[in-house]
Amino acid sequence: MKKLDLFLLKSYLGPLVMTFFIALFILLMQFVWKYIDDLVGKGLEWYIILKLLFYASSTFVPLALPLAILLSSLMTFGNLGEHYELVTIKAAGISLNRIMRPLIIVSIAISLLAFYFANVVLPIANLKFLSLLYDVREKKLAFNLKEGVFYDGIEGFVIRVGEKDKDGNTIRDVIVYDHTKHMGNISLTTAEWGKMELSPDKRFLIFRLYNGTNYEERIDLRGNETTRPFQRTKFSEQYQMFDLSTFQLTRTDENLFKKNYEMQNINQLGHAIDSIKTQLKADKYNYDISYMNNLPFYNKLAANKFVPVKRPDTAKSVKSVEFISNVISYFPLQDRPVILETARNGAMAAKQNLEINRDNLLTKSRLVYKHQIVFHKKFSFSLACFLLFFIGAPLGAIIRKGGLGMPAVISTLFFILFWIISFMGEKYSAEGVLPAWEGMWIASAVLLPIGIFLTLKATNDASLLDIDAWTRFFNKLLKIPEQRI
């Protein structure tokens, strides 16, 4: 039996590792394609790009691992069935349940590791990935000065060069507008030619300009609005320095991202959910109080010291439409326009206040939902890895096809079904249509009966793909008499 277990483990772990990295590579390429505009042309060092890709691939494990388990289990048992090894093992008196036992133990271990990864490693990976991605997207494009094009990438300056020599450092017909004073085009430098070079620390770009002129409007002199003084200075050589620190990648403090729900473990999520719910309960109470305080009409009138000529019998008429439409008739004629304007302004202010409070409550409620979704996703992810094995293994034993052809197609269909159900459940839970536990566990609830059904069929050697068997089943169900020849 030990030899059989080792044989099954070798047959399963090889496809598992291969399909896992293939799925991870495909997801990583999708990420690169999505953010290619934010990565190209910014002069990023190679280790920054590798670090970003490594953190990104870590966040894709919850998608790649279930697919790898489904595909590898289907391939393993499909290969065993295609080469009649499964039939030989069963002929020796070993049941399918016994054959699956070592792989079930491996699947349990993988599910536990998946839970540990989702609870401990994934929050750290999300923190590193999202913070680095934010910094990369905020980084400016690398300095790129083209011939005959005005370049405004350096803050406070607009630069144009007419021609660049082949050495890449010599520039000719240079124009530099200085906007550092934020007063418009009051300072201009032109030069016949010059040299570009970087400072030793690469933080500054230095222009050595030759045979040029500085033009400047002197707005700092008295009476400049009437005299319009203008200064022109010629030079044979001049140095001009530009700060390039904004082109360097500046790392944001990661502590600013730690409160995000995607970067917390179960304990942190539970504490955050309790805190938000407590605050939400207090906000709902204040909302109810605000609503009740803004409801009575006489509160607004009393605040403005308007007194009616005679008080209406509110006990009798407060429930009638006539009281609402004719209440203004109880006040003096000269006060009615002011009263109506005061009531209108008060009603608009009350409405705006209630709408702001309502939006605040909705925002905090959705924040609770998102925390709960991530909380339940850590458990449902690990269970899905276990359930998908019980779909792939018996299905492979039934179809008896190995390789990457038929198993890949069937695995993709089942995984798409699982992903669509999970995505819909998450969206409904995020909007509060479904409770978070229901939305995040609905995919597992769908997979469980499918896995049980396929396992029973494979254990009993049922002809699941036999058309004649299904025809007899539906004929018997619909009570159609069987035709005999």
C-alpha positions as a printed Julia matrix, in Angstrom:
485×3 Matrix{Float64}:
   0.0     0.0     0.0
   2.85    2.37    0.73
   4.14    2.0    -2.82
   0.67    2.76   -4.16
   0.4     5.85   -1.95
   3.81    7.09   -3.09
   2.87    6.45   -6.7
  -0.35    8.46   -6.34
   1.42   11.29   -4.54
   4.05   11.55   -7.3
   1.34   11.45   -9.94
  -0.61   14.24   -8.19
   2.03   16.66   -6.86
   3.78   17.08  -10.22
   0.66   18.34  -12.09
  -0.34   20.35   -9.02
   2.89   22.36   -8.97
   2.87   22.75  -12.76
  -0.74   23.91  -13.04
  -0.35   26.23  -10.04
   2.54   28.14  -11.59
   0.85   28.17  -15.01
  -2.3    29.72  -13.49
  -0.16   32.14  -11.48
   1.75   33.15  -14.62
  -1.47   33.78  -16.57
  -2.87   35.96  -13.77
   0.42   37.82  -13.52
   0.42   38.54  -17.25
  -3.12   39.89  -16.89
  -1.84   42.24  -14.18
   1.06   43.4   -16.35
  -1.28   44.04  -19.27
  -3.65   46.02  -17.05
  -0.97   48.28  -15.54
   1.46   48.41  -18.46
   0.87   52.17  -18.88
   1.86   52.77  -15.25
   5.1    50.78  -15.54
   6.55   51.77  -18.91
   8.55   54.95  -19.38
   9.18   55.75  -15.69
  12.76   54.54  -15.45
  12.01   51.99  -12.72
  14.93   49.9   -11.49
  14.75   46.2   -12.28
  14.52   45.2    -8.61
  11.48   47.47   -8.12
   9.67   45.76  -11.0
  10.61   42.29   -9.71
   9.45   43.2    -6.22
   6.14   44.48   -7.58
   5.6    41.31   -9.65
   6.47   39.11   -6.65
   3.98   40.88   -4.37
   1.35   40.82   -7.12
   1.8    37.07   -7.67
   1.37   36.51   -3.92
  -2.04   38.18   -4.02
  -3.13   35.91   -6.9
  -2.66   32.69   -4.91
  -6.36   32.58   -3.79
  -7.32   32.39   -7.47
  -4.53   30.16   -8.75
  -4.55   27.49   -6.02
  -8.19   26.3    -6.33
  -7.84   26.11  -10.11
  -4.58   24.16   -9.76
  -6.16   21.67   -7.35
  -9.15   21.13   -9.61
  -7.07   20.7   -12.77
  -4.32   18.55  -11.23
  -6.73   16.15   -9.51
  -8.69   15.77  -12.75
  -5.48   15.2   -14.73
  -4.16   12.66  -12.22
  -7.22   10.42  -12.17
  -7.82   11.01  -15.86
  -4.31    9.7   -16.63
  -4.85    6.7   -14.34
  -8.12    5.9   -16.09
  -6.77    6.47  -19.6
  -3.85    4.07  -19.07
  -6.07    1.49  -17.33
  -4.06    1.82  -14.12
  -7.21    2.7   -12.2
  -8.94   -0.43  -13.5
  -5.96   -2.56  -12.47
  -5.92   -1.13   -8.97
  -9.65   -1.73   -8.58
  -9.23   -5.28   -9.9
  -6.8    -5.9    -7.04
  -9.65   -5.23   -4.62
  -8.77   -1.63   -3.74
 -11.72    0.76   -3.74
 -11.69    4.28   -5.13
 -12.09    5.7    -1.62
  -8.89    3.93   -0.56
  -7.11    5.17   -3.68
  -8.13    8.75   -2.91
  -7.16    8.56    0.78
  -3.53    9.87    0.52
  -4.61   12.65   -1.8
  -7.44   13.58    0.59
  -4.87   13.95    3.35
  -2.76   16.14    1.05
  -5.85   18.22    0.19
  -6.61   18.74    3.89
  -3.03   19.87    4.46
  -3.24   22.24    1.47
  -6.53   23.66    2.8
  -4.95   24.33    6.2
  -1.96   25.97    4.54
  -4.35   28.0     2.38
  -6.12   29.26    5.51
  -2.77   30.18    7.1
  -1.75   31.96    3.92
  -5.05   33.89    3.71
  -4.93   34.9     7.38
  -1.21   35.66    7.86
   0.65   35.99    4.56
  -2.01   37.54    2.3
  -2.6    40.68    4.44
   1.14   41.4     4.4
   1.35   40.72    0.66
  -1.61   43.04    0.01
   0.03   45.75    2.12
   3.36   45.49    0.28
   1.75   45.18   -3.14
  -0.85   47.96   -2.93
   1.52   50.45   -1.27
   4.25   49.82   -3.87
   1.73   49.92   -6.73
   0.42   53.26   -5.43
   3.94   54.73   -5.37
   4.73   53.41   -8.86
   1.52   54.85  -10.3
   2.2    58.22   -8.67
   5.76   58.36   -9.98
   6.36   60.75  -12.87
   7.53   59.59  -16.27
  11.3    59.52  -16.7
  12.98   62.66  -17.99
  12.73   62.57  -21.78
  13.66   65.72  -23.67
  12.77   65.49  -27.36
  13.83   67.74  -30.22
  11.46   70.59  -31.09
   8.96   69.69  -28.31
   8.2    71.82  -25.26
   8.8    69.66  -22.16
   7.01   70.56  -18.91
   7.85   67.48  -16.85
  10.13   69.47  -14.49
   7.98   71.47  -12.09
   8.3    75.22  -12.63
  10.08   75.01  -15.99
   9.25   74.53  -19.66
  12.21   73.48  -21.82
  12.63   73.23  -25.57
  15.7    72.17  -27.55
  15.84   72.5   -31.29
  18.4    69.75  -31.84
  20.31   67.07  -29.92
  23.68   65.77  -31.1
  24.44   62.08  -31.38
  26.24   62.01  -28.03
  22.89   62.75  -26.34
  24.39   65.49  -24.14
  24.98   68.36  -26.54
  21.87   70.45  -27.21
  21.34   73.37  -29.58
  18.82   76.21  -29.93
  17.78   76.01  -26.27
  14.75   77.82  -24.77
  13.96   77.67  -21.02
  10.87   79.31  -19.47
  11.12   79.85  -15.71
   7.71   79.63  -13.97
   9.0    79.18  -10.44
   7.6    82.58   -9.38
   4.12   81.6   -10.63
   3.74   84.94  -12.41
   3.48   83.72  -15.99
   6.12   83.99  -18.72
   8.2    86.73  -17.1
  11.56   84.92  -17.28
  13.04   83.4   -20.43
  16.51   82.05  -21.25
  17.76   81.29  -24.75
  21.12   79.85  -25.78
  22.79   78.8   -29.01
  24.0    75.51  -27.55
  24.76   73.76  -24.31
  25.62   70.56  -22.44
  23.39   68.36  -20.26
  24.81   66.36  -17.34
  23.57   64.79  -14.12
  24.9    65.54  -10.66
  26.83   62.68   -8.95
  23.79   61.76   -6.82
  21.51   61.97   -9.9
  19.15   64.34   -8.09
  19.84   67.35  -10.31
  20.07   68.01  -14.04
  22.68   70.62  -14.91
  22.55   72.72  -18.09
  25.78   74.45  -19.21
  24.52   77.02  -21.7
  26.69   79.06  -24.08
  26.11   82.27  -26.05
  22.68   83.09  -24.79
  20.41   85.79  -23.39
  18.22   86.13  -20.3
  14.96   88.06  -20.69
  13.03   89.12  -17.59
  10.13   91.42  -16.8
  10.96   93.28  -13.57
   7.72   93.15  -11.63
   9.56   93.74   -8.33
  10.23   97.44   -9.1
   8.02  100.35   -8.04
   5.58  101.5   -10.71
   6.15   98.43  -12.88
   2.5    98.39  -13.96
   2.93  101.69  -15.81
   6.61  101.63  -16.83
   6.77   97.91  -17.66
  10.54   97.57  -16.99
  12.28   94.85  -19.02
  15.76   93.44  -18.43
  17.92   91.7   -21.02
  21.27   90.12  -20.09
  23.65   88.42  -22.48
  26.05   85.71  -21.34
  28.81   83.62  -22.84
  28.41   80.78  -20.32
  25.72   80.05  -17.73
  24.82   77.17  -15.44
  21.21   76.23  -14.71
  20.18   73.48  -12.32
  16.89   71.52  -12.3
  15.65   69.39   -9.41
  14.92   65.77  -10.47
  13.89   64.45   -7.06
  10.26   64.2    -8.21
  11.33   61.64  -10.83
  12.61   59.27   -8.17
  10.36   56.64   -6.6
   9.24   57.92   -3.21
   7.96   55.25   -0.83
   4.83   56.06    1.15
   4.62   55.05    4.79
   2.98   51.59    4.85
   1.26   52.36    8.15
  -1.15   54.57    6.2
  -2.51   51.45    4.44
  -2.72   49.09    7.42
  -6.3    49.99    8.35
  -7.6    48.74    5.02
  -9.72   45.6     5.4
  -7.67   43.7     2.8
  -4.56   44.05    4.99
  -5.92   42.63    8.24
  -6.08   39.17    9.75
  -9.09   37.56   11.43
  -8.5    39.11   14.85
  -8.0    42.58   13.38
 -11.08   42.21   11.18
 -13.22   41.1    14.13
 -12.06   44.09   16.2
 -12.64   46.49   13.29
 -16.15   45.1    12.66
 -17.11   45.54   16.32
 -15.73   49.11   16.36
 -17.53   50.15   13.17
 -20.78   48.55   14.34
 -20.6    50.43   17.66
 -19.98   53.7    15.85
 -22.73   52.89   13.35
 -25.2    52.25   16.16
 -24.38   55.63   17.71
 -24.73   57.35   14.33
 -28.12   55.72   13.76
 -29.29   56.98   17.13
 -28.13   60.52   16.3
 -29.8    60.23   12.91
 -33.13   59.33   14.53
 -32.79   62.2    16.99
 -31.95   64.62   14.17
 -34.93   63.4    12.17
 -37.31   63.88   15.08
 -35.91   67.33   15.88
 -36.35   68.53   12.3
 -39.85   67.13   11.93
 -42.13   69.57   13.89
 -43.12   72.71   12.04
 -43.54   74.84   15.18
 -39.92   74.32   16.27
 -38.73   76.41   13.32
 -41.36   79.07   13.95
 -40.59   79.3    17.64
 -36.87   79.68   16.9
 -37.69   82.78   14.82
 -40.21   84.12   17.44
 -43.21   84.07   15.14
 -46.45   83.81   17.11
 -49.73   82.93   15.4
 -52.82   85.09   15.83
 -54.63   82.08   17.24
 -53.36   78.61   17.96
 -54.9    75.78   15.89
 -56.38   72.86   17.7
 -53.51   70.51   16.91
 -55.12   67.63   18.76
 -57.96   67.64   16.23
 -56.35   68.95   13.07
 -52.78   67.65   13.16
 -53.89   64.55   11.29
 -55.76   66.43    8.62
 -54.47   67.73    5.3
 -56.21   71.04    5.9
 -53.95   71.79    8.85
 -50.84   71.42    6.71
 -52.19   73.51    3.82
 -53.9    76.23    5.9
 -51.54   76.57    8.85
 -50.12   79.79    7.42
 -53.55   81.44    7.74
 -53.16   81.56   11.52
 -50.35   84.15   11.24
 -50.54   87.89   10.5
 -50.56   88.75    6.81
 -47.38   90.86    6.91
 -45.38   87.99    8.51
 -46.4    85.28    6.1
 -43.7    85.81    3.36
 -40.93   85.76    5.97
 -42.45   82.72    7.65
 -42.67   80.83    4.36
 -39.07   81.7     3.45
 -37.87   80.67    6.92
 -39.8    77.42    6.71
 -38.43   76.7     3.23
 -34.82   77.38    4.26
 -35.26   75.33    7.4
 -36.77   72.44    5.48
 -33.95   72.51    2.9
 -31.31   72.59    5.65
 -33.02   69.75    7.48
 -33.26   67.72    4.27
 -29.59   68.29    3.46
 -28.57   67.36    6.98
 -30.62   64.17    6.86
 -29.18   63.25    3.44
 -25.61   63.73    4.69
 -26.33   61.57    7.75
 -28.02   58.95    5.57
 -25.04   58.77    3.18
 -22.7    58.49    6.15
 -24.72   55.56    7.51
 -24.69   53.84    4.1
 -20.95   54.3     3.77
 -20.25   52.82    7.19
 -22.7    49.97    6.6
 -20.93   49.06    3.36
 -17.6    49.25    5.18
 -18.91   46.69    7.67
 -20.04   44.47    4.79
 -16.59   44.63    3.17
 -14.87   43.69    6.43
 -17.25   40.76    6.85
 -16.67   39.64    3.26
 -12.9    39.47    3.76
 -13.43   37.7     7.1
 -15.54   34.92    5.58
 -13.44   34.74    2.42
 -10.44   33.5     4.44
 -12.44   30.43    5.49
 -14.35   29.86    2.23
 -11.1    30.0     0.23
  -9.54   27.13    2.18
 -12.73   25.04    2.05
 -13.06   25.62   -1.7
  -9.61   24.06   -2.2
 -10.86   20.92   -0.43
 -14.19   20.76   -2.27
 -12.67   21.25   -5.7
 -10.54   18.16   -5.16
 -13.72   16.12   -4.69
 -14.96   17.44   -8.02
 -11.76   16.94  -10.01
 -10.74   13.49   -8.7
 -14.02   11.62   -9.3
 -14.63   13.48  -12.54
 -11.21   12.38  -13.8
 -12.0     8.79  -12.86
 -15.25    9.03  -14.83
 -14.07   10.7   -18.04
 -10.72    8.77  -18.09
  -8.89   11.41  -20.1
  -5.51   12.79  -19.04
  -3.22   15.53  -20.29
  -4.12   19.2   -20.64
  -6.86   18.84  -23.25
 -10.21   17.64  -21.95
  -9.27   18.14  -18.23
  -8.31   21.76  -18.86
 -11.63   22.47  -20.59
 -13.74   20.81  -17.91
 -11.71   22.39  -15.08
 -12.08   25.81  -16.65
 -15.86   25.4   -16.9
 -16.19   24.34  -13.26
 -13.84   27.09  -12.11
 -15.74   29.73  -14.09
 -18.96   28.5   -12.45
 -17.31   28.71   -9.03
 -15.85   32.17   -9.74
 -19.13   33.61  -11.1
 -21.11   32.39   -8.09
 -18.46   33.73   -5.71
 -18.32   37.07   -7.53
 -22.1    37.47   -7.5
 -22.27   36.54   -3.83
 -19.56   39.06   -2.99
 -21.29   41.84   -4.93
 -24.66   41.17   -3.31
 -23.02   41.07    0.12
 -21.13   44.33   -0.52
 -24.45   46.07   -1.28
 -26.19   44.55    1.73
 -28.61   42.46   -0.33
 -27.3    39.23    1.23
 -25.59   38.67    4.59
 -21.83   38.33    4.21
 -21.75   34.72    5.42
 -24.43   33.75    2.91
 -22.84   35.54   -0.05
 -19.35   34.14    0.59
 -20.45   30.56    1.31
 -22.98   30.18   -1.5
 -20.3    28.95   -3.95
 -19.19   26.26   -1.5
 -22.83   25.31   -0.93
 -23.19   24.77   -4.69
 -19.94   22.8    -4.98
 -20.69   20.47   -2.05
 -23.62   18.53   -3.61
 -21.79   18.39   -6.96
 -18.75   16.87   -5.26
 -20.87   14.36   -3.33
 -22.75   13.37   -6.5
 -19.57   12.87   -8.56
 -17.85   10.95   -5.77
 -20.81    8.56   -5.42
 -20.97    8.04   -9.18
 -17.23    7.37   -9.45
 -17.27    5.02   -6.44
 -20.12    2.98   -7.91
 -18.53    2.99  -11.4
 -21.65    4.7   -12.75
 -21.71    5.48  -16.46
 -22.15    9.21  -16.05
 -21.27   10.01  -19.67
 -23.17    7.07  -21.2
 -25.91    8.47  -23.45
 -27.9     5.2   -23.37
 -27.96    5.22  -19.57
 -29.3     8.78  -19.48
 -31.89    7.9   -22.15
 -33.16    5.0   -20.04
 -33.23    7.25  -16.96
 -35.38    9.92  -18.6
 -37.64    7.35  -20.25
 -38.23    5.81  -16.85
 -38.78    9.25  -15.29
 -41.26   10.28  -18.0
 -42.85    6.8   -18.07
 -42.09    6.25  -21.75
 -42.34    2.57  -22.69
 -39.09    0.99  -23.77
 -38.99   -0.03  -27.42
 -37.96   -3.63  -27.98
 -36.79   -5.1   -31.25
